[in-house]
C-alpha cells in the first residue's frame, strides 16, 4: 500500500506525541537535564517541532551542524499538539485552499501555529515522495509548548550518532532497528483538511 502524501507519522502513546528539535548545548543540555526549557530559551520566537526523526537528522546533519549539536526528543501532550494543528495555518499560500492571497496573509498573521509539509527523508537523508509535517509555534503556542504541553525532554544525540554510524558502515538494517517506531498518528477525519489541498 502506498504512503499518502500528507500524513503525520510519529512516535506516540495514548496521551503524548514525541517531536524533535536540535539546539546548541547551552540550551539542549539543561533542557534535557531539567526536563523543561531553560530561561534562555526564547518563548517569544517561533520554534519548529518535527515528529519525524529522520527529517530532524536531515535538518541538523545528524547533530553535526553548528548550533544544532544537541538533539532533543520532546514528549508533549496530544491535546496540545492537536490544539496547535487546529489553530495552524499553512505556511504558504495555496490556490484552491485559501480564498485569496490576502485572506491567507490575514490568517497567517493571526495563527499561533503554522505548518509546512516537506519531503520525508530516508536513511541517506534523500527525499521521499511523501511529506513530513513541520509545525511552527509562535506567541501563545510557543509559550504553551514550553510551559504546559511538555511532558519530558530527552537528549537523543547519542542515538543520532549511532544511527549515522550504521548508515556510514552500510548496515541499513541495523540503522533501521535503532530508529524510533513512528506510526500513523490518529486524527479525526478532516483534521488536516485546512493544512493541505
Secondary structure by P-SEA (a helix, b strand, c coil): cccccccccccccccbbbbbbbbccccaaaaaaaccccccccccbbbbbbccaaaaaaaaccccccccccccbbbbbaaaaaaaaaacccccccccccccaaaaaaaaaaccbbbbbcbbbccccccccbbbbbbbbcaaaaaaaacccccccccaaaaaaaaaaaaaacaaaaaaaacccccbbbbcccccccccc
